[in-house]
Structure formats: C-alpha cells, structure tokens
Amino acid sequence: MKKITMKDVVYLIIIVLLLASTVTMSVLYAKLKANKKEEPAPSYYDQKCAAFALENANLSEGQIVFIGDSITDGYHLNNHYNDLPLATYNRGIGGDVTSGVIARLKTSVIDLKPSKVIMMIGINDINSGRTNDEIMTNYKTIINEIQTNLPATEIICESVLPMDSRVTAWGIDLSNAIQKIKDLNARIKTYVESKGILFVDLFTHFKDENDQLIPSYSYDGVHPNAEGYDVWTSVLKPLLQ
C-alpha cells in the first residue's frame, strides 16, 4: 500500500479548495444573474424622441413640421418639398397613436416654434381597438396644446387614410375599420373646422369605389408607396406654397 505523503495531502487540500471555490462562484453568479434587472432596449418611439431632442438644437424656428405615425415617418419630405421657401421637418414615429403624440408634443413640435404643423394621426388607435370617442378626446388635447403654446402657428389636419383587403391578414376587420375611419374623419373635420383649422381630405384621393385604399398606392394595404406619396404631395403642396 502506497504511503500517503505530505505532498499528497497538500494536493488533496488544493483540489478540495478549488472545487469549493468553483461551486461558490457558480452560486454567486446565479444569484447575481437572478437579481440583475435587465434593462429593456429602447423602443423605436423612445429612440426617435431622443433623436428629435438632439436635432432641435440645430433646426430653425418658423418652419413646417409634419407629425404623425409610420405613414408620416415614411414620407421623404425632402423629395417632395425641397423647393418650398420653408424647411420641412418630419416628426412621424412608426406605431404612434394619439396619446403618444400628446406625450411628445413639446419636443416634436412646440420647441421648434413652427409656422405650420401638418398632422395625420389615428389609424393605429383604430387598429388597436380604441373607440372614436377616445381618439377624439386625445385629438382635441393635441389641438388645444398646440394652439395654447403656439397661437401664431397654422395647423393643417389631414384625414386618416383608408386601408385595403391586405390588412385582413393581420386580423383586422376591414369593413368595420373603414366605417370607423370614415366616422373619425367626419368628426375630425367638424371639430377642427370649428376651431378655424384647415382640414385636408386625403381619404377621398386614396379610396376606390368601395372606400378602400387604392391598392396601387400602397405596398402593404396601409402605408403609401412612392405613387401614394406623390398623390399626397399633389394635394397638400399647393396649400403650402
């Protein structure tokens, strides 16, 4: 039988200590990982709001601001309005709703002190299940905030655009949505005109005989393509010149 030497004992102690240390570190790491609060990645909305805040320092007052959701976000304004005497600033955010516009109104619009504000908002509210009463409550808040803080600014409100049958793939009841859009547009028109605000009926220019979006104006049934944006520009641009 091999005699156990002091050297063997030392090796054994070292191995035991190493194993114990590994187990302890594993337990501590597991606890730290469990207790660590994972910071969510900034949403597109938050990223855009932060970008707007940074941009404001380098932008001029008295220009034209477009505000809205992804339909505005995807509107390449410089391709359509670069010959206007005033600059155009795009403050659209994909996925935005009326409450989102309220929350970011100061940074997106008020701080820029624009001469004109062009607004289209509401389709995401409709598609997320908000009632037109709820949407109009928020819409009125937006208008009131702009008029209170920017009394000299001209506001132009645009109708919500129609959609076509492709949206049914997303679970949207097209017939119901179209009726809600038409009702909302009528309410917006009545309200803003009572406040002395210009209402631009883009819906009529984008709809077919069934009040659905003309398919050739969109790449997915909601968002305009290049042809759709050209139609939008043809209606709006004369009002800005």
C-alpha positions as CSV (number, residue, x, y, z in Angstrom):
1,M,0.0,0.0,0.0
2,K,1.3,3.4,-1.0
3,K,2.2,5.6,1.8
4,I,0.4,9.0,1.8
5,T,2.9,11.7,1.9
6,M,2.5,15.3,3.0
7,K,2.7,16.3,-0.7
8,D,-0.3,14.2,-1.4
9,V,-2.2,15.8,1.4
10,V,-1.4,19.3,0.1
11,Y,-2.6,18.3,-3.4
12,L,-5.8,16.9,-2.0
13,I,-6.5,20.1,0.0
14,I,-5.8,22.3,-3.0
15,I,-8.3,20.2,-5.1
16,V,-11.0,20.4,-2.4
17,L,-10.5,24.2,-2.1
18,L,-10.7,24.7,-5.9
19,L,-13.9,22.6,-6.1
20,A,-15.4,24.6,-3.2
21,S,-14.4,27.9,-4.9
22,T,-16.0,26.9,-8.2
23,V,-19.2,25.9,-6.5
24,T,-19.3,29.1,-4.5
25,M,-18.7,31.3,-7.6
26,S,-21.4,29.4,-9.5
27,V,-23.9,30.1,-6.8
28,L,-23.0,33.7,-6.5
29,Y,-23.2,34.2,-10.3
30,A,-26.6,32.6,-10.4
31,K,-27.8,34.9,-7.6
32,L,-26.4,38.0,-9.3
33,K,-28.0,37.0,-12.6
34,A,-31.3,36.3,-10.9
35,N,-31.2,39.7,-9.1
36,K,-30.0,41.7,-12.0
37,K,-32.7,43.9,-13.6
38,E,-32.4,43.6,-17.3
39,E,-32.7,47.0,-19.0
40,P,-35.0,46.8,-21.9
41,A,-33.7,48.0,-25.2
42,P,-35.0,51.5,-26.1
43,S,-38.2,51.3,-28.2
44,Y,-38.3,52.9,-31.6
45,Y,-40.6,55.5,-30.1
46,D,-38.0,56.4,-27.4
47,Q,-35.2,56.4,-29.9
48,K,-37.0,58.8,-32.2
49,C,-38.0,61.1,-29.4
50,A,-34.3,61.2,-28.2
51,A,-33.2,61.9,-31.7
52,F,-35.7,64.7,-32.1
53,A,-34.5,66.3,-28.9
54,L,-30.9,66.3,-30.2
55,E,-31.9,67.6,-33.6
56,N,-33.8,70.6,-32.2
57,A,-30.7,72.5,-31.3
58,N,-29.6,72.6,-35.0
59,L,-33.0,73.3,-36.6
60,S,-34.6,76.7,-37.4
61,E,-37.8,78.0,-35.9
62,G,-40.6,79.1,-38.1
63,Q,-40.5,76.1,-40.5
64,I,-43.0,73.3,-41.3
65,V,-43.4,70.3,-39.0
66,F,-45.1,67.1,-40.1
67,I,-46.3,64.9,-37.2
68,G,-47.9,61.5,-37.2
69,D,-47.3,57.8,-37.2
70,S,-45.4,55.5,-39.7
71,I,-47.3,56.9,-42.6
72,T,-45.7,60.2,-41.9
73,D,-42.4,58.6,-40.8
74,G,-42.0,57.1,-44.2
75,Y,-42.7,60.3,-46.1
76,H,-39.4,61.5,-47.6
77,L,-40.2,65.2,-47.3
78,N,-37.0,66.4,-49.0
79,N,-38.0,64.6,-52.1
80,H,-41.3,66.4,-52.3
81,Y,-40.9,69.8,-50.6
82,N,-37.3,70.9,-51.1
83,D,-38.4,73.7,-53.4
84,L,-40.5,75.4,-50.7
85,P,-39.2,78.6,-49.1
86,L,-39.5,76.9,-45.7
87,A,-37.8,73.7,-44.5
88,T,-39.9,70.6,-43.6
89,Y,-39.2,68.6,-40.5
90,N,-40.5,65.0,-40.2
91,R,-41.7,64.1,-36.7
92,G,-43.5,60.9,-37.6
93,I,-42.9,57.8,-35.5
94,G,-43.9,54.4,-36.7
95,G,-46.6,52.8,-34.5
96,D,-47.5,56.1,-32.8
97,V,-51.0,56.8,-31.5
98,T,-52.8,60.0,-30.3
99,S,-51.6,59.5,-26.7
100,G,-48.1,59.1,-28.0
101,V,-48.3,62.4,-29.8
102,I,-49.6,64.1,-26.7
103,A,-46.6,62.8,-24.7
104,R,-44.0,64.0,-27.1
105,L,-45.7,67.2,-28.4
106,K,-43.2,69.6,-26.7
107,T,-40.1,68.0,-28.1
108,S,-41.6,67.1,-31.5
109,V,-43.4,70.3,-32.2
110,I,-43.7,73.1,-29.6
111,D,-39.9,73.5,-29.0
112,L,-39.4,74.1,-32.8
113,K,-42.0,77.0,-32.9
114,P,-43.0,76.1,-36.4
115,S,-45.1,78.4,-38.7
116,K,-47.1,75.4,-39.8
117,V,-47.9,72.0,-38.3
118,I,-49.2,69.2,-40.6
119,M,-50.8,66.3,-38.7
120,M,-52.2,62.9,-39.6
121,I,-52.8,60.5,-36.7
122,G,-55.4,57.9,-35.7
123,I,-55.1,54.8,-37.8
124,N,-53.1,52.9,-35.1
125,D,-55.6,53.9,-32.5
126,I,-58.4,52.4,-34.6
127,N,-56.4,49.2,-35.3
128,S,-55.6,48.8,-31.6
129,G,-59.3,48.9,-30.6
130,R,-59.7,52.5,-29.3
131,T,-63.1,54.0,-29.8
132,N,-63.5,57.1,-31.8
133,D,-64.7,58.9,-28.7
134,E,-61.4,58.1,-27.0
135,I,-59.4,59.1,-30.1
136,M,-61.2,62.4,-30.4
137,T,-60.6,63.2,-26.7
138,N,-56.9,62.8,-27.4
139,Y,-57.1,64.6,-30.7
140,K,-58.7,67.7,-29.1
141,T,-56.0,67.7,-26.4
142,I,-53.3,67.8,-29.2
143,I,-55.0,70.7,-30.9
144,N,-55.5,72.6,-27.7
145,E,-51.9,72.1,-26.7
146,I,-50.6,73.4,-30.0
147,Q,-53.0,76.4,-30.1
148,T,-52.2,77.3,-26.4
149,N,-48.4,77.1,-26.8
150,L,-48.2,78.2,-30.4
151,P,-51.0,80.7,-31.0
152,A,-49.5,82.0,-34.2
153,T,-48.8,78.6,-35.8
154,E,-51.1,77.4,-38.6
155,I,-52.4,73.9,-38.1
156,I,-53.4,71.7,-41.0
157,C,-55.2,68.4,-40.1
158,E,-55.3,65.6,-42.6
159,S,-57.8,62.8,-42.8
160,V,-56.9,59.2,-41.9
161,L,-56.2,57.2,-45.0
162,P,-58.2,54.1,-46.0
163,M,-56.9,50.6,-46.0
164,D,-57.3,47.7,-48.4
165,S,-58.0,43.9,-48.1
166,R,-54.4,43.0,-47.4
167,V,-54.8,44.1,-43.8
168,T,-57.1,41.2,-43.1
169,A,-54.0,39.0,-42.9
170,W,-53.2,40.9,-39.7
171,G,-56.6,40.1,-38.2
172,I,-58.1,43.5,-39.0
173,D,-61.9,43.6,-39.8
174,L,-61.6,45.8,-42.9
175,S,-65.3,46.6,-43.2
176,N,-65.5,47.7,-39.6
177,A,-62.2,49.6,-39.8
178,I,-63.3,51.5,-42.9
179,Q,-66.5,52.6,-41.2
180,K,-64.5,53.8,-38.1
181,I,-62.1,55.7,-40.3
182,K,-64.9,57.5,-42.2
183,D,-66.6,58.3,-38.9
184,L,-63.4,59.5,-37.3
185,N,-62.6,61.7,-40.4
186,A,-66.0,63.3,-40.2
187,R,-65.6,64.0,-36.5
188,I,-62.1,65.5,-37.1
189,K,-63.3,67.7,-39.9
190,T,-66.2,69.0,-37.9
191,Y,-64.1,69.7,-34.8
192,V,-61.0,71.3,-36.5
193,E,-63.1,73.5,-38.8
194,S,-65.0,74.8,-35.7
195,K,-61.5,75.8,-34.4
196,G,-60.6,77.6,-37.6
197,I,-58.2,74.9,-38.7
198,L,-57.9,73.7,-42.3
199,F,-58.9,70.0,-42.9
200,V,-57.4,68.2,-45.8
201,D,-59.4,65.3,-47.1
202,L,-56.8,62.8,-48.3
203,F,-59.2,59.9,-47.8
204,T,-61.2,60.9,-50.9
205,H,-58.0,60.9,-53.0
206,F,-56.8,57.5,-51.8
207,K,-60.1,55.5,-51.9
208,D,-61.6,53.3,-54.5
209,E,-65.3,52.9,-55.3
210,N,-65.7,50.7,-52.1
211,D,-64.0,53.3,-49.9
212,Q,-60.9,51.0,-49.6
213,L,-57.4,52.1,-50.3
214,I,-56.5,52.0,-54.0
215,P,-54.0,49.1,-54.0
216,S,-51.5,50.7,-56.3
217,Y,-51.0,53.5,-53.8
218,S,-49.6,51.2,-51.1
219,Y,-47.1,48.3,-50.7
220,D,-49.0,46.6,-47.8
221,G,-52.6,47.9,-47.6
222,V,-51.8,50.7,-45.1
223,H,-48.6,52.5,-45.9
224,P,-48.3,54.6,-49.1
225,N,-45.7,53.7,-51.7
226,A,-43.9,56.2,-53.9
227,E,-47.1,56.6,-56.0
228,G,-49.2,57.1,-52.9
229,Y,-46.9,59.8,-51.5
230,D,-46.9,61.5,-54.9
231,V,-50.7,61.7,-54.6
232,W,-50.4,63.1,-51.0
233,T,-48.0,65.7,-52.2
234,S,-50.2,66.8,-55.1
235,V,-53.0,67.5,-52.7
236,L,-51.0,69.2,-49.9
237,K,-48.2,71.1,-51.6
238,P,-50.4,73.8,-53.2
239,L,-51.6,74.6,-49.7
240,L,-48.0,75.3,-48.5
241,Q,-46.9,77.5,-51.4
